Amino acid sequence: MKLKEEDRPNYRGSVMPDAAVKRRCLMCKDMFERAWSGERVCKRCRGSGTWKNSLAHRSI
């Protein structure tokens, strides 16, 4: 089925919205639904002490 030009989404000049996509957490390897395209660690792991401590020791 071919869409008419007026029915096609127009993303030229704008950022495409992020779709709800499930991805595997880099820490616990569980699947989670990401909130944005760059999210790689689930909320549970981001709230953990390990995650918070690793950010504190990161060199800039």
C-alpha positions as CSV (number, residue, x, y, z in Angstrom):
1,M,0.0,0.0,0.0
2,K,1.5,3.3,-1.0
3,L,0.7,6.4,1.1
4,K,-0.3,9.7,-0.5
5,E,2.1,12.6,0.1
6,E,-0.2,14.3,2.5
7,D,-0.5,11.1,4.6
8,R,3.2,10.7,5.1
9,P,4.8,12.1,8.3
10,N,7.0,15.1,7.5
11,Y,10.2,14.9,9.6
12,R,12.4,17.1,7.4
13,G,14.1,19.8,9.5
14,S,13.0,18.2,12.8
15,V,13.9,15.4,15.1
16,M,12.0,12.2,14.7
17,P,10.2,11.3,17.9
18,D,11.5,8.3,19.9
19,A,9.4,5.2,19.6
20,A,8.7,3.0,22.6
21,V,11.4,0.4,22.2
22,K,12.6,-2.3,24.5
23,R,16.3,-2.6,25.0
24,R,18.6,-4.7,27.2
25,C,20.1,-2.9,30.2
26,L,23.9,-2.8,30.0
27,M,24.2,-3.5,33.7
28,C,21.6,-6.2,34.6
29,K,20.9,-7.5,31.1
30,D,17.1,-7.3,31.7
31,M,14.8,-5.9,29.0
32,F,13.3,-2.4,29.7
33,E,11.4,0.2,27.8
34,R,13.6,3.1,27.0
35,A,12.5,6.7,27.5
36,W,14.8,8.1,24.8
37,S,17.2,6.8,22.2
38,G,20.4,7.1,24.3
39,E,19.1,5.4,27.4
40,R,21.1,2.2,28.0
41,V,20.6,1.5,31.7
42,C,17.2,0.7,33.3
43,K,15.7,2.8,36.1
44,R,16.4,0.1,38.7
45,C,20.1,0.0,37.9
46,R,20.4,3.8,37.7
47,G,19.0,3.9,41.2
48,S,21.5,1.4,42.5
49,G,24.6,2.3,44.6
50,T,26.9,0.8,42.0
51,W,25.6,3.1,39.3
52,K,25.9,6.2,41.5
53,N,29.3,5.3,42.8
54,S,30.7,4.6,39.3
55,L,29.6,8.1,38.3
56,A,31.3,9.7,41.2
57,H,34.6,8.1,40.2
58,R,34.4,8.9,36.5
59,S,37.2,11.2,35.3
60,I,36.2,14.2,33.1
